[in-house]
Amino acid sequence: MRESFFSALLSDVLDELGYRNQALQSRIRPLDDALKMVGRARTMIYADIYQQPGPDENPHAGEIKLIDSLAADDVVVCACGTSGRIAPWGGLLSTAAKVRGAAGALMDGLVRDIAEIRALSFPVFHGGIGPLDSKGRARVIDTDVTVQCGGVSISPGDIVFGDGDGVVVVPQAIEAQVVAAATERLKGENKTKAALLAGRSLAEVYEEFGVL
């Protein structure tokens, strides 16, 4: 999947299967267009707060617990809402996640420490860039539950696929069906491209292969 599939292919297949709201909003962009992200969702939800934590309170307890439990090919999904008040992800979390074999991180909030993250070659998809720490502004209130991120419902274990075109979520319950259909559609796309390169007309090629 990582090598041959792409987000537009998966989006088209999901559309055909009746899952027409699986692509995240266009504002969710990769920090590095060259990096592809493919893995299984590990989710956490942030809620806005408006006071500083107490002296004995760990304001990052939720993030720490989830990051320390990551396994290979997990994708951290941070559901932050639309307030734009926090950058829940930065260089240190990227470092910890990469060391544990995570496949990337996705958030509809902001990201910070972007030079550090780019140097790590760790895929991050975000809703904006800004320096705002979550401390005193938001906290994780739940993990490994179904969330809404970038306008799409994401459950733990769903496949999260991101590339330069955006992010698509494949529900775990239909992943085998999606992979099979995408494999067949990709064959049709490759045949279409070969025919077009050979000089055949677009109308003729579309009539034969039905792929565009």
Backbone as CSV, one residue per row, in Angstrom:
resi,resn,N_x,N_y,N_z,CA_x,CA_y,CA_z,C_x,C_y,C_z
1,MET,0.826,-1.207,0.000,0.000,0.000,0.000,0.861,1.259,0.000
2,ARG,1.883,1.283,0.820,2.718,2.475,0.932,3.382,2.825,-0.392
3,GLU,3.866,1.817,-1.102,4.655,2.083,-2.296,3.798,2.447,-3.500
4,SER,2.663,1.780,-3.682,1.930,1.935,-4.935,0.654,2.760,-4.825
5,PHE,0.035,2.815,-3.652,-1.224,3.540,-3.515,-0.971,5.030,-3.295
6,PHE,-2.021,5.821,-3.505,-1.972,7.256,-3.246,-3.350,7.698,-2.789
7,SER,-3.419,8.871,-2.168,-4.656,9.273,-1.497,-5.826,9.415,-2.468
8,ALA,-5.579,9.950,-3.663,-6.667,10.114,-4.629,-7.242,8.763,-5.046
9,LEU,-6.382,7.773,-5.201,-6.838,6.423,-5.544,-7.761,5.877,-4.461
10,LEU,-7.343,5.982,-3.216,-8.160,5.474,-2.113,-9.462,6.256,-1.979
11,SER,-9.404,7.563,-2.173,-10.611,8.377,-2.093,-11.621,7.958,-3.156
12,ASP,-11.141,7.717,-4.376,-12.035,7.287,-5.455,-12.687,5.944,-5.132
13,VAL,-11.896,5.017,-4.620,-12.426,3.694,-4.285,-13.457,3.799,-3.167
14,LEU,-13.157,4.582,-2.155,-14.107,4.757,-1.054,-15.397,5.406,-1.546
15,ASP,-15.286,6.375,-2.446,-16.483,6.971,-3.050,-17.344,5.896,-3.711
16,GLU,-16.699,5.040,-4.491,-17.434,3.999,-5.216,-18.116,3.020,-4.265
17,LEU,-17.534,2.826,-3.092,-18.111,1.908,-2.108,-19.151,2.589,-1.221
18,GLY,-19.393,3.878,-1.462,-20.408,4.600,-0.704,-19.891,5.338,0.511
19,TYR,-18.572,5.363,0.703,-17.961,6.084,1.832,-17.404,7.398,1.290
20,ARG,-18.247,8.425,1.267,-17.934,9.651,0.545,-17.440,10.788,1.444
21,ASN,-17.157,10.477,2.704,-16.634,11.510,3.605,-15.410,10.982,4.351
22,GLN,-14.446,10.475,3.583,-13.259,9.878,4.191,-11.983,10.684,3.946
23,ALA,-12.081,11.764,3.188,-10.929,12.633,2.952,-11.014,13.839,3.881
24,LEU,-9.946,14.095,4.620,-9.946,15.225,5.542,-10.007,16.546,4.788
25,GLN,-10.446,17.574,5.489,-10.576,18.904,4.893,-9.261,19.345,4.251
26,SER,-9.382,20.150,3.209,-8.202,20.542,2.430,-7.216,21.390,3.225
27,ARG,-7.650,21.947,4.357,-6.721,22.734,5.178,-5.700,21.850,5.892
28,ILE,-5.941,20.553,5.960,-4.985,19.639,6.588,-3.894,19.320,5.579
29,ARG,-2.684,19.796,5.852,-1.600,19.715,4.884,-0.377,19.011,5.476
30,PRO,0.438,18.395,4.622,1.668,17.771,5.111,2.732,18.814,5.412
31,LEU,3.511,18.548,6.439,4.650,19.417,6.724,5.726,19.237,5.656
32,ASP,5.792,18.043,5.081,6.743,17.748,4.007,6.006,16.960,2.932
33,ASP,5.800,17.580,1.764,5.055,16.935,0.674,5.693,15.636,0.202
34,ALA,6.986,15.479,0.429,7.690,14.309,-0.095,7.470,13.059,0.752
35,LEU,6.926,13.219,1.959,6.771,12.083,2.862,5.353,11.538,2.808
36,LYS,5.249,10.228,2.733,3.957,9.548,2.743,3.741,8.952,4.132
37,MET,2.502,8.983,4.597,2.154,8.460,5.921,1.098,7.370,5.768
38,VAL,1.416,6.176,6.252,0.478,5.053,6.197,0.577,4.285,7.506
39,GLY,-0.517,4.195,8.229,-0.491,3.450,9.480,-1.860,3.403,10.122
40,ARG,-1.898,2.851,11.326,-3.164,2.675,12.040,-3.329,3.750,13.110
41,ALA,-4.551,4.247,13.201,-4.838,5.389,14.066,-4.739,5.039,15.546
42,ARG,-4.065,5.928,16.286,-4.120,5.990,17.744,-4.598,7.402,18.067
43,THR,-5.739,7.517,18.679,-6.409,8.812,18.768,-6.331,9.433,20.158
44,MET,-6.381,10.772,20.176,-6.577,11.500,21.432,-7.354,12.781,21.159
45,ILE,-8.192,13.146,22.131,-9.057,14.322,22.024,-8.572,15.396,22.990
46,TYR,-8.449,16.613,22.469,-8.123,17.770,23.301,-9.380,18.587,23.579
47,ALA,-9.452,19.151,24.771,-10.510,20.096,25.125,-9.867,21.397,25.584
48,ASP,-10.439,22.516,25.167,-9.916,23.819,25.574,-10.048,24.009,27.083
49,ILE,-9.026,24.602,27.687,-9.082,25.023,29.084,-8.594,26.465,29.155
50,TYR,-8.832,27.105,30.290,-8.527,28.535,30.394,-7.852,28.872,31.715
51,GLN,-7.070,27.915,32.223,-6.316,28.178,33.445,-5.038,27.354,33.435
52,GLN,-4.031,27.860,34.118,-2.763,27.159,34.213,-2.897,25.950,35.144
53,PRO,-2.155,24.879,34.874,-2.216,23.712,35.756,-1.629,24.020,37.125
54,GLY,-2.068,23.257,38.108,-1.530,23.418,39.449,-0.099,22.921,39.544
55,PRO,0.589,23.245,40.636,2.009,22.894,40.773,2.270,21.395,40.783
56,ASP,1.298,20.595,41.176,1.489,19.144,41.227,0.799,18.423,40.067
57,GLU,0.334,19.172,39.091,-0.411,18.593,37.969,0.480,18.491,36.736
58,ASN,0.462,17.339,36.083,1.198,17.160,34.829,0.277,17.542,33.676
59,PRO,0.527,18.664,33.000,-0.395,19.112,31.950,-0.328,18.268,30.680
60,HIS,0.673,17.402,30.591,0.856,16.597,29.380,0.707,15.102,29.651
61,ALA,0.012,14.749,30.721,-0.091,13.337,31.110,-0.731,12.486,30.018
62,GLY,-1.776,13.011,29.369,-2.467,12.238,28.343,-1.592,11.943,27.147
63,GLU,-0.888,12.972,26.664,0.004,12.778,25.522,1.113,11.782,25.849
64,ILE,1.699,11.942,27.028,2.818,11.084,27.410,2.394,9.619,27.450
65,LYS,1.230,9.362,28.037,0.750,7.981,28.140,0.553,7.364,26.761
66,LEU,-0.051,8.116,25.834,-0.290,7.567,24.504,1.015,7.386,23.734
67,ILE,1.884,8.382,23.762,3.138,8.291,23.010,3.984,7.128,23.504
68,ASP,4.058,6.941,24.806,4.876,5.856,25.351,4.314,4.476,25.029
69,SER,3.050,4.407,24.608,2.437,3.117,24.277,2.402,2.848,22.777
70,LEU,3.001,3.720,21.970,2.953,3.546,20.520,3.682,2.285,20.082
71,ALA,3.164,1.687,19.018,3.802,0.535,18.390,4.177,0.893,16.959
72,ALA,4.905,0.003,16.317,5.330,0.239,14.938,4.122,0.485,14.040
73,ASP,4.249,1.494,13.171,3.248,1.844,12.160,1.981,2.470,12.730
74,ASP,1.991,2.883,13.985,0.882,3.673,14.517,0.947,5.097,13.964
75,VAL,-0.220,5.705,13.797,-0.322,7.127,13.450,-1.056,7.831,14.584
76,VAL,-0.417,8.800,15.191,-1.052,9.568,16.262,-2.042,10.548,15.638
77,VAL,-3.284,10.515,16.108,-4.329,11.415,15.615,-4.759,12.323,16.758
78,CYS,-4.520,13.624,16.601,-4.861,14.615,17.624,-6.090,15.392,17.172
79,ALA,-7.211,15.164,17.831,-8.447,15.881,17.514,-8.516,17.122,18.393
80,CYS,-8.299,18.284,17.781,-8.167,19.535,18.532,-9.354,20.471,18.358
81,GLY,-10.272,20.159,17.439,-11.350,21.096,17.150,-10.867,22.203,16.229
82,THR,-11.598,23.290,16.201,-11.306,24.356,15.234,-10.883,25.668,15.883
83,SER,-10.594,25.653,17.180,-10.280,26.917,17.848,-8.926,27.480,17.438
84,GLY,-8.000,26.608,17.020,-6.669,27.071,16.638,-5.862,27.619,17.793
85,ARG,-6.192,27.193,19.020,-5.531,27.748,20.202,-4.242,27.028,20.560
86,ILE,-3.989,25.846,19.978,-2.835,25.072,20.433,-2.080,24.437,19.267
87,ALA,-0.789,24.233,19.508,0.048,23.379,18.667,0.375,22.145,19.511
88,PRO,-0.433,21.093,19.413,-0.238,19.943,20.293,0.973,19.105,19.936
89,TRP,1.546,19.362,18.764,2.627,18.495,18.287,3.867,19.320,17.967
90,GLY,5.038,18.769,18.342,6.284,19.464,18.074,7.441,18.496,17.923
91,GLY,8.636,19.015,18.088,9.834,18.229,17.835,10.051,17.086,18.804
92,LEU,9.790,17.305,20.089,10.052,16.255,21.069,9.078,15.088,20.925
93,LEU,7.797,15.391,20.699,6.844,14.304,20.480,7.168,13.550,19.197
94,SER,7.597,14.271,18.167,7.991,13.609,16.920,9.167,12.670,17.149
95,THR,10.138,13.128,17.931,11.300,12.290,18.227,10.887,11.026,18.967
96,ALA,10.063,11.185,20.011,9.621,10.026,20.793,8.808,9.060,19.947
97,ALA,7.936,9.601,19.084,7.098,8.745,18.242,7.930,8.007,17.200
98,LYS,8.876,8.695,16.589,9.702,8.054,15.564,10.544,6.932,16.151
99,VAL,11.109,7.149,17.329,11.924,6.121,17.973,11.106,4.859,18.229
100,ARG,9.816,5.023,18.478,8.944,3.873,18.737,8.391,3.252,17.463
101,GLY,8.792,3.770,16.316,8.385,3.179,15.051,7.084,3.696,14.492
102,ALA,6.557,4.779,15.061,5.294,5.331,14.569,5.438,5.789,13.119
103,ALA,4.313,5.756,12.399,4.323,6.095,10.975,4.085,7.571,10.714
104,GLY,3.640,8.322,11.733,3.393,9.740,11.529,2.421,10.279,12.552
105,ALA,2.051,11.539,12.360,1.096,12.202,13.248,0.169,13.076,12.417
106,LEU,-1.083,13.120,12.849,-2.127,13.885,12.164,-2.871,14.714,13.189
107,MET,-3.120,15.983,12.868,-3.876,16.839,13.782,-4.637,17.890,12.995
108,ASP,-5.788,18.304,13.529,-6.482,19.444,12.933,-6.161,20.725,13.688
109,GLY,-5.249,20.635,14.660,-4.686,21.807,15.315,-3.378,22.201,14.647
110,LEU,-2.580,22.981,15.364,-1.334,23.502,14.819,-0.169,22.562,15.115
111,VAL,0.939,22.801,14.425,2.187,22.102,14.694,3.271,23.157,14.885
112,ARG,4.285,22.833,15.691,5.399,23.756,15.889,6.719,22.985,15.790
113,ASP,7.829,23.689,15.940,9.169,23.087,15.809,9.347,22.459,14.431
114,ILE,8.900,23.156,13.403,8.816,22.515,12.092,10.189,22.194,11.497
115,ALA,11.197,23.010,11.752,12.528,22.707,11.225,13.064,21.420,11.842
116,GLU,12.834,21.260,13.131,13.284,20.051,13.827,12.570,18.815,13.292
117,ILE,11.260,18.925,13.065,10.491,17.781,12.568,10.912,17.426,11.150
118,ARG,11.103,18.430,10.314,11.539,18.155,8.941,12.895,17.471,8.916
119,ALA,13.776,17.855,9.824,15.094,17.221,9.890,14.989,15.749,10.280
120,LEU,13.926,15.388,11.003,13.707,13.998,11.405,13.127,13.151,10.272
121,SER,12.614,13.803,9.215,11.886,13.105,8.142,10.738,12.286,8.717
122,PHE,10.012,12.904,9.642,8.864,12.255,10.273,7.594,12.885,9.715
123,PRO,6.700,12.083,9.119,5.501,12.654,8.492,4.540,13.267,9.515
124,VAL,4.195,14.523,9.304,3.212,15.211,10.139,2.243,15.953,9.223
125,PHE,0.953,15.754,9.460,-0.103,16.452,8.721,-0.860,17.322,9.714
126,HIS,-1.069,18.584,9.369,-1.481,19.579,10.356,-2.527,20.529,9.796
127,GLY,-3.152,21.278,10.715,-4.127,22.286,10.329,-3.580,23.697,10.352
128,GLY,-2.275,23.845,10.522,-1.644,25.161,10.556,-0.340,25.095,11.326
129,ILE,0.401,26.185,11.295,1.695,26.263,11.971,1.668,27.424,12.956
130,GLY,2.110,27.166,14.181,2.149,28.214,15.194,2.888,27.730,16.423
131,PRO,3.324,28.641,17.291,4.172,28.265,18.418,3.439,27.936,19.711
132,LEU,2.111,27.965,19.731,1.354,27.944,20.987,1.379,26.585,21.681
133,ASP,1.932,26.556,22.879,1.933,25.345,23.702,0.508,25.039,24.169
134,SER,0.219,23.751,24.360,-1.104,23.374,24.860,-1.257,23.637,26.357
135,LYS,-0.158,23.778,27.076,-0.211,23.984,28.526,-1.034,25.227,28.870
136,GLY,-2.067,25.037,29.685,-2.923,26.144,30.077,-3.945,26.537,29.027
137,ARG,-3.929,25.874,27.872,-4.886,26.181,26.803,-5.781,24.994,26.456
138,ALA,-5.243,23.777,26.591,-6.029,22.573,26.292,-5.372,21.392,26.979
139,ARG,-6.158,20.330,27.154,-5.591,19.095,27.693,-6.268,17.902,27.029
140,VAL,-5.551,16.791,27.014,-6.113,15.546,26.496,-7.145,15.026,27.489
141,ILE,-8.356,14.775,26.989,-9.417,14.291,27.874,-9.771,12.828,27.619
142,ASP,-9.302,12.264,26.497,-9.553,10.844,26.243,-8.611,10.367,25.152
143,THR,-8.341,9.072,25.154,-7.470,8.475,24.142,-8.067,7.168,23.642
144,ASP,-7.647,6.792,22.431,-8.065,5.531,21.808,-9.583,5.382,21.769
145,VAL,-10.238,6.455,21.337,-11.684,6.468,21.119,-11.940,7.068,19.739
146,THR,-13.152,6.896,19.244,-13.510,7.503,17.962,-13.530,9.017,18.098
147,VAL,-12.907,9.702,17.137,-12.807,11.161,17.175,-13.241,11.735,15.833
148,GLN,-13.483,13.033,15.839,-13.665,13.800,14.611,-12.411,14.638,14.415
149,CYS,-11.735,14.433,13.297,-10.512,15.183,13.010,-10.559,15.644,11.561
150,GLY,-10.479,16.943,11.357,-10.516,17.466,9.999,-11.785,17.121,9.253
151,GLY,-12.894,16.960,10.003,-14.179,16.685,9.378,-14.471,15.224,9.104
152,VAL,-13.594,14.325,9.549,-13.765,12.895,9.295,-13.755,12.141,10.616
153,SER,-14.625,11.153,10.722,-14.641,10.279,11.895,-13.508,9.264,11.780
154,ILE,-12.693,9.172,12.836,-11.547,8.261,12.842,-11.601,7.423,14.110
155,SER,-11.544,6.111,13.943,-11.557,5.189,15.078,-10.197,4.535,15.233
156,PRO,-9.847,4.138,16.447,-8.578,3.427,16.642,-8.494,2.202,15.729
157,GLY,-7.359,2.057,15.061,-7.163,0.931,14.155,-7.494,1.214,12.711
158,ASP,-8.211,2.314,12.435,-8.450,2.691,11.040,-7.118,2.987,10.355
159,ILE,-7.070,2.767,9.042,-5.871,3.108,8.281,-5.903,4.595,7.942
160,VAL,-4.830,5.288,8.273,-4.678,6.704,7.949,-3.608,6.812,6.865
161,PHE,-3.998,7.364,5.719,-3.101,7.444,4.564,-2.956,8.908,4.164
162,GLY,-1.735,9.412,4.200,-1.496,10.798,3.839,-0.371,10.945,2.837
163,ASP,-0.557,11.844,1.876,0.503,12.193,0.934,0.332,13.657,0.545
164,GLY,0.974,14.085,-0.525,0.931,15.489,-0.895,-0.441,16.010,-1.256
165,ASP,-1.372,15.118,-1.603,-2.731,15.533,-1.952,-3.642,15.671,-0.740
166,GLY,-3.269,15.077,0.387,-4.112,15.161,1.573,-4.140,13.855,2.336
167,VAL,-5.157,13.715,3.191,-5.269,12.551,4.079,-6.610,11.866,3.851
168,VAL,-6.565,10.540,3.738,-7.760,9.716,3.575,-7.758,8.659,4.674
169,VAL,-8.941,8.391,5.227,-9.082,7.395,6.288,-9.869,6.201,5.759
170,VAL,-9.293,5.017,5.900,-9.950,3.774,5.492,-10.447,3.067,6.750
171,PRO,-11.768,2.957,6.939,-12.275,2.257,8.122,-11.760,0.824,8.182
172,GLN,-11.369,0.410,9.367,-10.780,-0.913,9.534,-11.718,-2.019,9.051
173,ALA,-13.015,-1.822,9.221,-13.984,-2.868,8.884,-14.021,-3.184,7.396
174,ILE,-13.603,-2.234,6.542,-13.680,-2.469,5.097,-12.307,-2.410,4.436
175,GLU,-11.243,-2.478,5.208,-9.919,-2.264,4.619,-9.570,-3.324,3.576
176,ALA,-9.925,-4.590,3.802,-9.603,-5.629,2.819,-10.320,-5.362,1.502
177,GLN,-11.573,-4.947,1.594,-12.349,-4.627,0.397,-11.749,-3.435,-0.338
178,VAL,-11.321,-2.430,0.413,-10.739,-1.234,-0.193,-9.410,-1.565,-0.869
179,VAL,-8.571,-2.347,-0.210,-7.272,-2.701,-0.786,-7.462,-3.485,-2.085
180,ALA,-8.391,-4.426,-2.080,-8.635,-5.214,-3.291,-9.143,-4.335,-4.427
181,ALA,-10.096,-3.452,-4.120,-10.656,-2.580,-5.152,-9.621,-1.578,-5.658
182,ALA,-8.792,-1.067,-4.749,-7.762,-0.107,-5.149,-6.710,-0.767,-6.034
183,THR,-6.387,-2.012,-5.737,-5.420,-2.737,-6.562,-5.929,-2.884,-7.988
184,GLU,-7.212,-3.207,-8.130,-7.799,-3.347,-9.460,-7.898,-2.002,-10.170
185,ARG,-8.291,-0.976,-9.441,-8.403,0.349,-10.065,-7.034,0.849,-10.523
186,LEU,-6.011,0.562,-9.736,-4.666,0.994,-10.109,-4.224,0.338,-11.415
187,LYS,-4.583,-0.916,-11.599,-4.269,-1.579,-12.871,-4.926,-0.835,-14.030
188,GLY,-6.192,-0.434,-13.843,-6.889,0.317,-14.877,-6.248,1.666,-15.141
189,GLU,-5.806,2.343,-14.076,-5.146,3.638,-14.252,-3.838,3.484,-15.019
190,ASN,-3.095,2.429,-14.699,-1.824,2.207,-15.394,-2.045,1.897,-16.874
191,LYS,-3.079,1.117,-17.181,-3.397,0.824,-18.578,-3.845,2.091,-19.305
192,THR,-4.628,2.917,-18.608,-5.078,4.180,-19.192,-3.895,5.082,-19.516
193,LYS,-2.976,5.196,-18.578,-1.806,6.052,-18.800,-0.968,5.548,-19.974
194,ALA,-0.774,4.234,-20.030,0.019,3.667,-21.127,-0.639,3.937,-22.476
195,ALA,-1.964,3.817,-22.520,-2.674,4.065,-23.778,-2.587,5.533,-24.184
196,LEU,-2.693,6.428,-23.213,-2.579,7.859,-23.518,-1.176,8.205,-24.004
197,LEU,-0.166,7.612,-23.378,1.210,7.859,-23.809,1.459,7.324,-25.216
198,ALA,0.686,6.315,-25.596,0.814,5.760,-26.948,0.092,6.602,-27.991
199,GLY,-0.607,7.658,-27.538,-1.227,8.584,-28.469,-2.707,8.393,-28.697
200,ARG,-3.334,7.454,-27.985,-4.769,7.247,-28.169,-5.548,8.408,-27.551
201,SER,-6.754,8.647,-28.041,-7.554,9.768,-27.543,-8.093,9.465,-26.153
202,LEU,-8.322,10.526,-25.392,-8.850,10.368,-24.045,-10.231,9.731,-24.070
203,ALA,-11.063,10.144,-25.026,-12.413,9.585,-25.124,-12.371,8.087,-25.383
204,GLU,-11.498,7.674,-26.274,-11.380,6.254,-26.614,-10.877,5.448,-25.424
205,VAL,-9.883,5.993,-24.747,-9.293,5.279,-23.617,-10.280,5.190,-22.457
206,TYR,-11.010,6.271,-22.220,-11.987,6.241,-21.122,-13.102,5.246,-21.416
207,GLU,-13.515,5.169,-22.667,-14.564,4.217,-23.025,-14.109,2.784,-22.772
208,GLU,-12.828,2.517,-22.988,-12.318,1.158,-22.805,-12.084,0.815,-21.339
209,PHE,-11.483,1.747,-20.583,-11.061,1.413,-19.222,-11.935,2.032,-18.132
210,GLY,-12.653,3.106,-18.459,-13.558,3.719,-17.490,-12.876,4.348,-16.299
211,VAL,-11.639,4.786,-16.482,-10.873,5.382,-15.384,-10.396,6.761,-15.806
212,LEU,-10.557,7.730,-14.901,-10.089,9.083,-15.203,-9.660,9.768,-13.909
